[in-house]
Each structure stands twice: as structure tokens, then as C-alpha cells.
């Protein structure tokens, strides 16, 4: 699958995402739950960062705070140089830089694929012609051209996730946040989607932050892996991944790849 090349500007010196002392407490009927310790993290423009760690360590909590879905208990969160929160209010100009993809594609079953992809643009007031033109462009980009008029139930799980990614890209956000987007897929489809995600990232120049439980997936996709310790989550290790781009599945058989996987697995066992 090919698409027209996209003109990319030089990266900014301002981090795409900048967290300073961000932490999260959840209130419950019994007692507060301390989900995430004060966290400092800067993600550069066009960087691919993967959040990895044991279940319950705060990966999704951290991602949802970056996405504006959860308010931090304390700390400062900047998106493209703009504060995401002003008091209890999210800044719309910061939210406009963010797109999000979840494990479930969450497509509306009563809408066609093109309607699902175009929905955010309808909410933003785009004309019907413009939003469907954009939906067709994105179907081409993610590899589902020809399925624009289909219903979600007529597509495979992998194709539904492609549509969900297209929907998240519809308004051209600078940052794509992904929470276990391929966790429900079979192994072969997941490998194919990892290759497609890498291609999309290279072609679009987006900044991507992805949550996964898969060590192999993290090492294959990431520029940097941020390993979180168990709750209350905190950054235990930040690891640079040295492999050149684009990566093929052959890299997974290399001794260097296996060594990184082994080290991460060992560290996870130590902290879990």
C-alpha cells in the first residue's frame, strides 16, 4: 500500500509532550488509591515512545492523563508547549493536537466506515464533501480503500483498527496516543499491524506514545521504551532502542533484539 508523500517540517525544540511532577490519586469508597507517583517525562516531536510495565502499574492512567481524559492530581502537563489544563478546564487548543486509539476500535455499528472516520470532522463543522474526501484519503493511507461503504461488522478486527487509526488521524493531530491498540488481535495480524503502524509513523511524522504489555512489540516499534514499576507507578528505566528504520520482522531474530527483550523481561520480573 502506498500513499502520496507528506511534506514534513523540521522538528521543534519544544517537546511534544512534557510532564513535570504529574501524579494521580483515585478516590474510592474505601480509601484513596495511589496510581501514579510524581512523574517527569519529555517526549520529542516525531518520537515513538512505548510505555511498558506490569498490569496495574499506571501505563493507561498516564496515557489518559496525557490525552486529557483524566485530570492529574498534581503536576504540570504540557502539549506542544501549551498547558493541557488550566485549573479544572482542559484547553481546547492543546486537545486539538491529540488523537487517541484504544484496544477496542469503538466504531459505531450503525455508521459506515467512511462515516465513522469522518465523524470528528462533522463535529468540527466540516462540510460533507470535505469530510468524506478526507475519509477516503485516510482509508488509502491506512490500507482499507474500497471498504469505505462497508459496515464495521463486515471488517476483520485488524481492518476495524485501521479504521479507528484513520478516525484518530482525521483532524491531523500532531500526537497519536495508543492504548494497547493491537492487544485483541491474533499474533500474525498483530505483526502486520506493527509494520503498518511503523509505516504510518514514518509517512506522517506524528509523535506516537503507545501502551503495550508485549515486550517484543515495544522493542520493535519504539525509539525509547519507558518501563514503569508496579503501583504506585513510577519510571524505573528508560531504554533507547538502537535499530535503524524502517525495521522489518527480521530484526526480531537478531541477537541484539533478543538481548534487549531478555533484559527487559528480567527487569520486569525483578520489579513485579
C-alpha atoms as an extended CHARMM CRD file, in Angstrom:
* protein
*
       272  EXT
         1         1  UNK       CA              0.0000000000        0.0000000000        0.0000000000  PROA      1               0.0000000000
         2         2  UNK       CA              1.3950000000        3.3900000000       -0.9390000000  PROA      2               0.0000000000
         3         3  UNK       CA              0.2400000000        6.9340000000       -0.5000000000  PROA      3               0.0000000000
         4         4  UNK       CA              1.4460000000       10.3380000000       -1.6080000000  PROA      4               0.0000000000
         5         5  UNK       CA              4.4790000000       11.5570000000        0.3570000000  PROA      5               0.0000000000
         6         6  UNK       CA              3.7240000000       14.0710000000        3.0820000000  PROA      6               0.0000000000
         7         7  UNK       CA              5.8400000000       17.2170000000        3.4070000000  PROA      7               0.0000000000
         8         8  UNK       CA              7.3120000000       17.3370000000        6.9000000000  PROA      8               0.0000000000
         9         9  UNK       CA              8.6130000000       20.3750000000        8.7430000000  PROA      9               0.0000000000
        10        10  UNK       CA             11.7470000000       20.3070000000       10.8590000000  PROA      10              0.0000000000
        11        11  UNK       CA             11.1060000000       19.1500000000       14.4420000000  PROA      11              0.0000000000
        12        12  UNK       CA             10.6610000000       21.8470000000       17.0660000000  PROA      12              0.0000000000
        13        13  UNK       CA             12.9610000000       22.2110000000       20.0710000000  PROA      13              0.0000000000
        14        14  UNK       CA              9.8410000000       22.3190000000       22.2580000000  PROA      14              0.0000000000
        15        15  UNK       CA              8.8790000000       18.8240000000       23.4930000000  PROA      15              0.0000000000
        16        16  UNK       CA              5.6900000000       17.4440000000       22.0020000000  PROA      16              0.0000000000
        17        17  UNK       CA              4.7400000000       16.2340000000       25.4990000000  PROA      17              0.0000000000
        18        18  UNK       CA              6.2940000000       17.4740000000       28.7370000000  PROA      18              0.0000000000
        19        19  UNK       CA              5.3220000000       16.1210000000       32.1590000000  PROA      19              0.0000000000
        20        20  UNK       CA              6.6440000000       17.6450000000       35.3910000000  PROA      20              0.0000000000
        21        21  UNK       CA              5.7000000000       16.0200000000       38.6900000000  PROA      21              0.0000000000
        22        22  UNK       CA              2.4900000000       14.5360000000       37.2770000000  PROA      22              0.0000000000
        23        23  UNK       CA              0.8040000000       12.1400000000       39.7110000000  PROA      23              0.0000000000
        24        24  UNK       CA             -2.6070000000       10.5510000000       40.1620000000  PROA      24              0.0000000000
        25        25  UNK       CA             -4.7130000000        9.5100000000       43.1380000000  PROA      25              0.0000000000
        26        26  UNK       CA             -8.0930000000        7.8190000000       42.6680000000  PROA      26              0.0000000000
        27        27  UNK       CA            -10.7920000000        8.3430000000       45.2610000000  PROA      27              0.0000000000
        28        28  UNK       CA            -12.7590000000        5.2180000000       46.2340000000  PROA      28              0.0000000000
        29        29  UNK       CA            -15.4060000000        4.4170000000       48.8390000000  PROA      29              0.0000000000
        30        30  UNK       CA            -12.8230000000        2.5920000000       50.9500000000  PROA      30              0.0000000000
        31        31  UNK       CA             -9.6080000000        4.5570000000       50.6810000000  PROA      31              0.0000000000
        32        32  UNK       CA             -7.6920000000        6.5320000000       48.0350000000  PROA      32              0.0000000000
        33        33  UNK       CA             -5.6740000000        4.5520000000       45.5110000000  PROA      33              0.0000000000
        34        34  UNK       CA             -2.2580000000        5.9150000000       44.6430000000  PROA      34              0.0000000000
        35        35  UNK       CA             -1.9900000000        5.0910000000       40.9280000000  PROA      35              0.0000000000
        36        36  UNK       CA              1.0000000000        7.0910000000       39.7070000000  PROA      36              0.0000000000
        37        37  UNK       CA              3.9460000000        8.6250000000       41.5660000000  PROA      37              0.0000000000
        38        38  UNK       CA              5.2070000000       12.0810000000       40.5420000000  PROA      38              0.0000000000
        39        39  UNK       CA              6.4640000000       11.5780000000       37.0050000000  PROA      39              0.0000000000
        40        40  UNK       CA              8.7740000000       13.6480000000       34.8270000000  PROA      40              0.0000000000
        41        41  UNK       CA              8.9310000000       12.7790000000       31.1290000000  PROA      41              0.0000000000
        42        42  UNK       CA              9.6150000000       14.7060000000       27.9260000000  PROA      42              0.0000000000
        43        43  UNK       CA              8.7060000000       13.2670000000       24.5060000000  PROA      43              0.0000000000
        44        44  UNK       CA             10.2970000000       14.8700000000       21.4590000000  PROA      44              0.0000000000
        45        45  UNK       CA              8.4230000000       15.7210000000       18.2810000000  PROA      45              0.0000000000
        46        46  UNK       CA              8.1470000000       12.7150000000       15.9160000000  PROA      46              0.0000000000
        47        47  UNK       CA              9.4610000000       10.3790000000       18.5930000000  PROA      47              0.0000000000
        48        48  UNK       CA              7.9140000000        6.9240000000       19.0680000000  PROA      48              0.0000000000
        49        49  UNK       CA              7.7420000000        6.1940000000       22.8040000000  PROA      49              0.0000000000
        50        50  UNK       CA              6.3260000000        2.9810000000       24.2710000000  PROA      50              0.0000000000
        51        51  UNK       CA              5.0610000000        2.6890000000       27.8500000000  PROA      51              0.0000000000
        52        52  UNK       CA              5.7270000000       -0.8060000000       29.1880000000  PROA      52              0.0000000000
        53        53  UNK       CA              5.1570000000       -2.3930000000       32.5740000000  PROA      53              0.0000000000
        54        54  UNK       CA              3.1780000000       -4.9190000000       34.6190000000  PROA      54              0.0000000000
        55        55  UNK       CA             -0.6030000000       -4.7800000000       34.8580000000  PROA      55              0.0000000000
        56        56  UNK       CA             -1.8120000000       -2.0390000000       37.1610000000  PROA      56              0.0000000000
        57        57  UNK       CA              1.4040000000       -0.0060000000       37.0150000000  PROA      57              0.0000000000
        58        58  UNK       CA             -0.2760000000        3.1370000000       35.6970000000  PROA      58              0.0000000000
        59        59  UNK       CA              0.5040000000        2.9360000000       31.9580000000  PROA      59              0.0000000000
        60        60  UNK       CA             -3.0600000000        3.5910000000       30.8590000000  PROA      60              0.0000000000
        61        61  UNK       CA             -3.5760000000        6.1460000000       33.6290000000  PROA      61              0.0000000000
        62        62  UNK       CA             -0.5370000000        8.0630000000       32.3730000000  PROA      62              0.0000000000
        63        63  UNK       CA             -1.6780000000        7.8500000000       28.7560000000  PROA      63              0.0000000000
        64        64  UNK       CA             -5.2000000000        9.0190000000       29.6150000000  PROA      64              0.0000000000
        65        65  UNK       CA             -3.8070000000       11.9810000000       31.5210000000  PROA      65              0.0000000000
        66        66  UNK       CA             -1.6870000000       12.9270000000       28.5010000000  PROA      66              0.0000000000
        67        67  UNK       CA             -4.8350000000       12.6070000000       26.3700000000  PROA      67              0.0000000000
        68        68  UNK       CA             -6.8750000000       14.8630000000       28.6300000000  PROA      68              0.0000000000
        69        69  UNK       CA             -9.2480000000       12.0700000000       29.6560000000  PROA      69              0.0000000000
        70        70  UNK       CA             -8.0690000000       12.1350000000       33.2750000000  PROA      70              0.0000000000
        71        71  UNK       CA             -7.1070000000       15.1660000000       35.3170000000  PROA      71              0.0000000000
        72        72  UNK       CA             -3.7580000000       14.8540000000       37.1360000000  PROA      72              0.0000000000
        73        73  UNK       CA             -3.9700000000       15.1310000000       40.9100000000  PROA      73              0.0000000000
        74        74  UNK       CA             -0.8980000000       17.3490000000       40.7920000000  PROA      74              0.0000000000
        75        75  UNK       CA              1.9020000000       18.3380000000       38.4550000000  PROA      75              0.0000000000
        76        76  UNK       CA              2.1200000000       20.1140000000       35.1210000000  PROA      76              0.0000000000
        77        77  UNK       CA              1.3670000000       18.6190000000       31.7070000000  PROA      77              0.0000000000
        78        78  UNK       CA              2.3190000000       20.4820000000       28.5270000000  PROA      78              0.0000000000
        79        79  UNK       CA              1.3150000000       19.5470000000       24.9590000000  PROA      79              0.0000000000
        80        80  UNK       CA              3.2270000000       21.2390000000       22.1350000000  PROA      80              0.0000000000
        81        81  UNK       CA              4.2900000000       23.9510000000       24.5670000000  PROA      81              0.0000000000
        82        82  UNK       CA              0.7360000000       24.6140000000       25.8210000000  PROA      82              0.0000000000
        83        83  UNK       CA             -0.6250000000       23.6200000000       29.2450000000  PROA      83              0.0000000000
        84        84  UNK       CA             -3.2730000000       20.9240000000       28.8180000000  PROA      84              0.0000000000
        85        85  UNK       CA             -5.1340000000       22.0320000000       31.9340000000  PROA      85              0.0000000000
        86        86  UNK       CA             -5.9940000000       25.4510000000       33.2930000000  PROA      86              0.0000000000
        87        87  UNK       CA             -7.4310000000       24.7110000000       36.6920000000  PROA      87              0.0000000000
        88        88  UNK       CA            -10.1470000000       22.1190000000       36.1290000000  PROA      88              0.0000000000
        89        89  UNK       CA            -10.5870000000       23.0530000000       32.4630000000  PROA      89              0.0000000000
        90        90  UNK       CA             -8.8750000000       21.4010000000       29.5020000000  PROA      90              0.0000000000
        91        91  UNK       CA             -7.5160000000       23.7650000000       26.8790000000  PROA      91              0.0000000000
        92        92  UNK       CA             -9.0910000000       23.1070000000       23.5070000000  PROA      92              0.0000000000
        93        93  UNK       CA             -6.0030000000       24.2600000000       21.5880000000  PROA      93              0.0000000000
        94        94  UNK       CA             -3.9120000000       21.6230000000       23.3760000000  PROA      94              0.0000000000
        95        95  UNK       CA             -6.5610000000       18.9160000000       22.8820000000  PROA      95              0.0000000000
        96        96  UNK       CA             -6.5650000000       19.6590000000       19.1480000000  PROA      96              0.0000000000
        97        97  UNK       CA             -3.0060000000       18.2920000000       18.9620000000  PROA      97              0.0000000000
        98        98  UNK       CA             -4.0700000000       14.8970000000       20.3660000000  PROA      98              0.0000000000
        99        99  UNK       CA             -5.6060000000       11.8300000000       18.7200000000  PROA      99              0.0000000000
       100       100  UNK       CA             -6.3560000000        8.6070000000       20.6160000000  PROA      100             0.0000000000
       101       101  UNK       CA             -6.7800000000        4.9340000000       19.6700000000  PROA      101             0.0000000000
       102       102  UNK       CA             -7.9940000000        2.3020000000       22.1390000000  PROA      102             0.0000000000
       103       103  UNK       CA             -7.7900000000       -1.5040000000       22.2440000000  PROA      103             0.0000000000
       104       104  UNK       CA            -11.3800000000       -1.6960000000       21.0340000000  PROA      104             0.0000000000
       105       105  UNK       CA            -11.9060000000        0.1090000000       17.7420000000  PROA      105             0.0000000000
       106       106  UNK       CA            -15.1510000000        1.6090000000       19.1480000000  PROA      106             0.0000000000
       107       107  UNK       CA            -16.6880000000        2.1300000000       15.7190000000  PROA      107             0.0000000000
       108       108  UNK       CA            -20.3860000000        2.9710000000       15.6740000000  PROA      108             0.0000000000
       109       109  UNK       CA            -22.1220000000       -0.0860000000       14.1570000000  PROA      109             0.0000000000
       110       110  UNK       CA            -24.8960000000        1.9980000000       12.5480000000  PROA      110             0.0000000000
       111       111  UNK       CA            -22.3560000000        4.0650000000       10.5940000000  PROA      111             0.0000000000
       112       112  UNK       CA            -20.3330000000        3.0430000000        7.5660000000  PROA      112             0.0000000000
       113       113  UNK       CA            -16.5450000000        3.1060000000        7.7620000000  PROA      113             0.0000000000
       114       114  UNK       CA            -16.3370000000        6.4650000000        5.9940000000  PROA      114             0.0000000000
       115       115  UNK       CA            -18.9860000000        7.9000000000        8.3110000000  PROA      115             0.0000000000
       116       116  UNK       CA            -17.0810000000        6.6890000000       11.3690000000  PROA      116             0.0000000000
       117       117  UNK       CA            -13.8280000000        8.1970000000       10.1250000000  PROA      117             0.0000000000
       118       118  UNK       CA            -15.4980000000       11.4870000000        9.1760000000  PROA      118             0.0000000000
       119       119  UNK       CA            -17.4140000000       11.8760000000       12.4680000000  PROA      119             0.0000000000
       120       120  UNK       CA            -14.8280000000       14.0760000000       14.2660000000  PROA      120             0.0000000000
       121       121  UNK       CA            -14.8050000000       16.3670000000       11.2450000000  PROA      121             0.0000000000
       122       122  UNK       CA            -18.5920000000       16.6300000000       11.2970000000  PROA      122             0.0000000000
       123       123  UNK       CA            -18.3740000000       17.6740000000       14.9350000000  PROA      123             0.0000000000
       124       124  UNK       CA            -15.8420000000       20.3150000000       13.9130000000  PROA      124             0.0000000000
       125       125  UNK       CA            -18.1870000000       21.7100000000       11.2750000000  PROA      125             0.0000000000
       126       126  UNK       CA            -16.5180000000       20.4810000000        8.0880000000  PROA      126             0.0000000000
       127       127  UNK       CA            -18.7500000000       20.2840000000        5.0230000000  PROA      127             0.0000000000
       128       128  UNK       CA            -19.9510000000       16.8360000000        3.9810000000  PROA      128             0.0000000000
       129       129  UNK       CA            -17.8680000000       16.9020000000        0.7940000000  PROA      129             0.0000000000
       130       130  UNK       CA            -14.6740000000       17.8740000000        2.6080000000  PROA      130             0.0000000000
       131       131  UNK       CA            -15.0220000000       15.3660000000        5.4210000000  PROA      131             0.0000000000
       132       132  UNK       CA            -15.7460000000       12.4440000000        3.1010000000  PROA      132             0.0000000000
       133       133  UNK       CA            -12.8640000000       13.4700000000        0.8560000000  PROA      133             0.0000000000
       134       134  UNK       CA            -10.6350000000       13.3500000000        3.9390000000  PROA      134             0.0000000000
       135       135  UNK       CA            -12.0880000000        9.9710000000        4.9770000000  PROA      135             0.0000000000
       136       136  UNK       CA            -11.2370000000        8.4900000000        1.5800000000  PROA      136             0.0000000000
       137       137  UNK       CA             -7.6810000000        9.8790000000        1.7740000000  PROA      137             0.0000000000
       138       138  UNK       CA             -7.2360000000        8.2430000000        5.1620000000  PROA      138             0.0000000000
       139       139  UNK       CA             -8.6870000000        4.9240000000        4.0130000000  PROA      139             0.0000000000
       140       140  UNK       CA             -5.9650000000        4.9070000000        1.3780000000  PROA      140             0.0000000000
       141       141  UNK       CA             -3.3130000000        5.8230000000        3.9460000000  PROA      141             0.0000000000
       142       142  UNK       CA             -4.2310000000        3.0110000000        6.3510000000  PROA      142             0.0000000000
       143       143  UNK       CA             -4.8530000000        0.4230000000        3.6440000000  PROA      143             0.0000000000
       144       144  UNK       CA             -8.6340000000       -0.0260000000        3.5870000000  PROA      144             0.0000000000
       145       145  UNK       CA             -9.5130000000        1.6430000000        0.2920000000  PROA      145             0.0000000000
       146       146  UNK       CA            -12.6210000000        0.0740000000       -1.1910000000  PROA      146             0.0000000000
       147       147  UNK       CA            -14.2150000000       -0.5290000000        2.2130000000  PROA      147             0.0000000000
       148       148  UNK       CA            -15.4990000000        2.9890000000        2.7960000000  PROA      148             0.0000000000
       149       149  UNK       CA            -19.1710000000        1.9680000000        2.3630000000  PROA      149             0.0000000000
       150       150  UNK       CA            -18.9340000000       -1.1870000000        4.4820000000  PROA      150             0.0000000000
       151       151  UNK       CA            -20.3220000000       -1.6070000000        7.9840000000  PROA      151             0.0000000000
       152       152  UNK       CA            -17.8790000000       -2.2860000000       10.8440000000  PROA      152             0.0000000000
       153       153  UNK       CA            -19.2840000000       -5.8150000000       11.2710000000  PROA      153             0.0000000000
       154       154  UNK       CA            -18.1580000000       -6.6130000000        7.7320000000  PROA      154             0.0000000000
       155       155  UNK       CA            -14.4830000000       -5.9350000000        8.5100000000  PROA      155             0.0000000000
       156       156  UNK       CA            -11.9100000000       -8.0450000000       10.3220000000  PROA      156             0.0000000000
       157       157  UNK       CA            -10.5090000000       -6.9320000000       13.6620000000  PROA      157             0.0000000000
       158       158  UNK       CA             -7.3450000000       -5.6400000000       12.0310000000  PROA      158             0.0000000000
       159       159  UNK       CA             -9.2740000000       -3.6500000000        9.4540000000  PROA      159             0.0000000000
       160       160  UNK       CA            -11.5070000000       -2.1410000000       12.1400000000  PROA      160             0.0000000000
       161       161  UNK       CA             -8.3860000000       -0.9880000000       13.9790000000  PROA      161             0.0000000000
       162       162  UNK       CA             -7.0920000000        0.5770000000       10.7610000000  PROA      162             0.0000000000
       163       163  UNK       CA            -10.3710000000        2.4830000000       10.5550000000  PROA      163             0.0000000000
       164       164  UNK       CA            -10.0000000000        3.5560000000       14.1940000000  PROA      164             0.0000000000
       165       165  UNK       CA             -6.4920000000        4.8590000000       13.4610000000  PROA      165             0.0000000000
       166       166  UNK       CA             -7.8340000000        6.7100000000       10.4190000000  PROA      166             0.0000000000
       167       167  UNK       CA            -10.5340000000        8.3130000000       12.5720000000  PROA      167             0.0000000000
       168       168  UNK       CA             -7.9130000000        9.4370000000       15.1140000000  PROA      168             0.0000000000
       169       169  UNK       CA             -5.9020000000       10.9880000000       12.2780000000  PROA      169             0.0000000000
       170       170  UNK       CA             -8.9140000000       12.6740000000       10.6640000000  PROA      170             0.0000000000
       171       171  UNK       CA             -8.2670000000       16.1820000000       12.0080000000  PROA      171             0.0000000000
       172       172  UNK       CA             -4.4840000000       15.7930000000       11.6120000000  PROA      172             0.0000000000
       173       173  UNK       CA             -3.3630000000       15.8850000000       15.2570000000  PROA      173             0.0000000000
       174       174  UNK       CA              0.3670000000       16.1760000000       15.8800000000  PROA      174             0.0000000000
       175       175  UNK       CA              0.3380000000       13.4610000000       18.5520000000  PROA      175             0.0000000000
       176       176  UNK       CA             -1.1950000000        9.9710000000       18.4270000000  PROA      176             0.0000000000
       177       177  UNK       CA             -1.8420000000        8.1800000000       21.7400000000  PROA      177             0.0000000000
       178       178  UNK       CA             -2.4780000000        4.4400000000       21.5260000000  PROA      178             0.0000000000
       179       179  UNK       CA             -3.6620000000        2.1880000000       24.3630000000  PROA      179             0.0000000000
       180       180  UNK       CA             -2.9820000000       -1.4870000000       23.5430000000  PROA      180             0.0000000000
       181       181  UNK       CA             -4.3680000000       -0.9540000000       20.0170000000  PROA      181             0.0000000000
       182       182  UNK       CA             -3.4840000000       -4.4700000000       18.8210000000  PROA      182             0.0000000000
       183       183  UNK       CA             -3.9120000000       -6.3830000000       22.0730000000  PROA      183             0.0000000000
       184       184  UNK       CA             -7.0570000000       -8.2120000000       20.9230000000  PROA      184             0.0000000000
       185       185  UNK       CA             -5.6290000000       -9.3230000000       17.5650000000  PROA      185             0.0000000000
       186       186  UNK       CA             -4.0870000000      -12.6870000000       16.7050000000  PROA      186             0.0000000000
       187       187  UNK       CA             -0.2860000000      -12.8750000000       16.5150000000  PROA      187             0.0000000000
       188       188  UNK       CA              0.0170000000      -12.7440000000       12.7110000000  PROA      188             0.0000000000
       189       189  UNK       CA             -2.3890000000       -9.8140000000       12.3820000000  PROA      189             0.0000000000
       190       190  UNK       CA             -0.6170000000       -8.0270000000       15.2250000000  PROA      190             0.0000000000
       191       191  UNK       CA              2.7590000000       -8.3770000000       13.4720000000  PROA      191             0.0000000000
       192       192  UNK       CA              1.2410000000       -6.9920000000       10.2680000000  PROA      192             0.0000000000
       193       193  UNK       CA             -0.3100000000       -4.0710000000       12.1450000000  PROA      193             0.0000000000
       194       194  UNK       CA              3.0210000000       -3.2700000000       13.8000000000  PROA      194             0.0000000000
       195       195  UNK       CA              4.5960000000       -2.9750000000       10.3510000000  PROA      195             0.0000000000
       196       196  UNK       CA              1.7060000000       -0.7930000000        9.1800000000  PROA      196             0.0000000000
       197       197  UNK       CA              1.9340000000        1.4380000000       12.2510000000  PROA      197             0.0000000000
       198       198  UNK       CA              5.6510000000        1.9240000000       11.6730000000  PROA      198             0.0000000000
       199       199  UNK       CA              4.9180000000        2.8780000000        8.0500000000  PROA      199             0.0000000000
       200       200  UNK       CA              2.2300000000        5.3560000000        9.0920000000  PROA      200             0.0000000000
       201       201  UNK       CA              4.5300000000        6.9060000000       11.6670000000  PROA      201             0.0000000000
       202       202  UNK       CA              7.3260000000        7.3370000000        9.1140000000  PROA      202             0.0000000000
       203       203  UNK       CA              4.9840000000        8.7510000000        6.4560000000  PROA      203             0.0000000000
       204       204  UNK       CA              3.0300000000       11.1520000000        8.6730000000  PROA      204             0.0000000000
       205       205  UNK       CA              5.7390000000       12.3680000000       11.0430000000  PROA      205             0.0000000000
       206       206  UNK       CA              3.4420000000       12.0820000000       14.0660000000  PROA      206             0.0000000000
       207       207  UNK       CA              4.6280000000       11.8210000000       17.6340000000  PROA      207             0.0000000000
       208       208  UNK       CA              3.3610000000        8.4870000000       18.9930000000  PROA      208             0.0000000000
       209       209  UNK       CA              3.0220000000        7.2470000000       22.5740000000  PROA      209             0.0000000000
       210       210  UNK       CA              1.8560000000        3.6330000000       22.7700000000  PROA      210             0.0000000000
       211       211  UNK       CA              0.9650000000        1.4190000000       25.7370000000  PROA      211             0.0000000000
       212       212  UNK       CA              1.5970000000       -2.3050000000       25.4380000000  PROA      212             0.0000000000
       213       213  UNK       CA              2.1530000000       -5.4190000000       27.5480000000  PROA      213             0.0000000000
       214       214  UNK       CA              4.2180000000       -7.0160000000       24.7740000000  PROA      214             0.0000000000
       215       215  UNK       CA              7.9720000000       -6.6650000000       25.2210000000  PROA      215             0.0000000000
       216       216  UNK       CA              8.6330000000       -7.7390000000       21.6270000000  PROA      216             0.0000000000
       217       217  UNK       CA              6.1600000000       -5.1940000000       20.2800000000  PROA      217             0.0000000000
       218       218  UNK       CA              7.7600000000       -2.4650000000       22.3840000000  PROA      218             0.0000000000
       219       219  UNK       CA             11.2800000000       -3.2310000000       21.1470000000  PROA      219             0.0000000000
       220       220  UNK       CA             10.1400000000       -3.4730000000       17.5240000000  PROA      220             0.0000000000
       221       221  UNK       CA              8.2630000000       -0.1600000000       17.4770000000  PROA      221             0.0000000000
       222       222  UNK       CA              9.9450000000        2.1850000000       19.9310000000  PROA      222             0.0000000000
       223       223  UNK       CA             12.6340000000        4.8120000000       19.7430000000  PROA      223             0.0000000000
       224       224  UNK       CA             12.5090000000        4.7760000000       23.5460000000  PROA      224             0.0000000000
       225       225  UNK       CA             10.8820000000        2.3890000000       25.9910000000  PROA      225             0.0000000000
       226       226  UNK       CA              9.6670000000        3.7780000000       29.3170000000  PROA      226             0.0000000000
       227       227  UNK       CA              9.4090000000        0.9470000000       31.8400000000  PROA      227             0.0000000000
       228       228  UNK       CA              7.0640000000        1.6000000000       34.7710000000  PROA      228             0.0000000000
       229       229  UNK       CA              7.2270000000       -0.1520000000       38.1290000000  PROA      229             0.0000000000
       230       230  UNK       CA              4.1460000000       -1.5250000000       39.9530000000  PROA      230             0.0000000000
       231       231  UNK       CA              1.6010000000        0.7690000000       41.6080000000  PROA      231             0.0000000000
       232       232  UNK       CA              2.0750000000        3.4500000000       42.5340000000  PROA      232             0.0000000000
       233       233  UNK       CA              3.6550000000        3.5590000000       39.1080000000  PROA      233             0.0000000000
       234       234  UNK       CA              6.9260000000        5.3520000000       38.5980000000  PROA      234             0.0000000000
       235       235  UNK       CA              9.5330000000        5.3440000000       35.8500000000  PROA      235             0.0000000000
       236       236  UNK       CA             12.0080000000        2.5560000000       36.5680000000  PROA      236             0.0000000000
       237       237  UNK       CA             14.0150000000        2.5100000000       33.3350000000  PROA      237             0.0000000000
       238       238  UNK       CA             14.1820000000        4.4500000000       30.0800000000  PROA      238             0.0000000000
       239       239  UNK       CA             15.7950000000        2.4680000000       27.2770000000  PROA      239             0.0000000000
       240       240  UNK       CA             16.8760000000        3.7180000000       23.8530000000  PROA      240             0.0000000000
       241       241  UNK       CA             16.2240000000        1.2160000000       21.0480000000  PROA      241             0.0000000000
       242       242  UNK       CA             19.1380000000        1.3280000000       18.5640000000  PROA      242             0.0000000000
       243       243  UNK       CA             17.7340000000       -0.3290000000       15.4270000000  PROA      243             0.0000000000
       244       244  UNK       CA             17.6230000000        1.6560000000       12.1790000000  PROA      244             0.0000000000
       245       245  UNK       CA             14.3590000000        2.4730000000       10.3890000000  PROA      245             0.0000000000
       246       246  UNK       CA             12.4270000000        1.1120000000        8.6960000000  PROA      246             0.0000000000
       247       247  UNK       CA             12.5370000000       -2.1450000000       10.6390000000  PROA      247             0.0000000000
       248       248  UNK       CA             11.4510000000       -5.4650000000        9.1880000000  PROA      248             0.0000000000
       249       249  UNK       CA             10.3580000000       -8.5030000000       11.1670000000  PROA      249             0.0000000000
       250       250  UNK       CA             13.8050000000       -9.9690000000       10.5040000000  PROA      250             0.0000000000
       251       251  UNK       CA             15.2270000000       -7.6980000000       13.1930000000  PROA      251             0.0000000000
       252       252  UNK       CA             13.3180000000       -9.7110000000       15.7840000000  PROA      252             0.0000000000
       253       253  UNK       CA             15.5840000000      -12.6990000000       15.1380000000  PROA      253             0.0000000000
       254       254  UNK       CA             18.7910000000      -10.7330000000       15.6810000000  PROA      254             0.0000000000
       255       255  UNK       CA             20.9120000000      -11.3570000000       18.8070000000  PROA      255             0.0000000000
       256       256  UNK       CA             20.7380000000       -7.6340000000       19.6760000000  PROA      256             0.0000000000
       257       257  UNK       CA             16.9160000000       -7.6480000000       19.6130000000  PROA      257             0.0000000000
       258       258  UNK       CA             16.7370000000      -10.7920000000       21.7250000000  PROA      258             0.0000000000
       259       259  UNK       CA             19.2150000000       -9.3400000000       24.2230000000  PROA      259             0.0000000000
       260       260  UNK       CA             17.0730000000       -6.2280000000       24.7440000000  PROA      260             0.0000000000
       261       261  UNK       CA             13.9560000000       -8.3860000000       25.1510000000  PROA      261             0.0000000000
       262       262  UNK       CA             15.8000000000      -10.5760000000       27.6710000000  PROA      262             0.0000000000
       263       263  UNK       CA             16.9970000000       -7.5760000000       29.6840000000  PROA      263             0.0000000000
       264       264  UNK       CA             13.5180000000       -6.0540000000       29.8080000000  PROA      264             0.0000000000
       265       265  UNK       CA             11.9090000000       -9.3560000000       30.7560000000  PROA      265             0.0000000000
       266       266  UNK       CA             14.4660000000       -9.8110000000       33.5310000000  PROA      266             0.0000000000
       267       267  UNK       CA             13.8890000000       -6.2940000000       34.8450000000  PROA      267             0.0000000000
       268       268  UNK       CA             10.1140000000       -6.7610000000       34.7500000000  PROA      268             0.0000000000
       269       269  UNK       CA             10.4880000000       -9.9400000000       36.7960000000  PROA      269             0.0000000000
       270       270  UNK       CA             12.6160000000       -8.0600000000       39.3250000000  PROA      270             0.0000000000
       271       271  UNK       CA             10.1760000000       -5.1970000000       39.8600000000  PROA      271             0.0000000000
       272       272  UNK       CA              6.8810000000       -7.1040000000       39.6090000000  PROA      272             0.0000000000
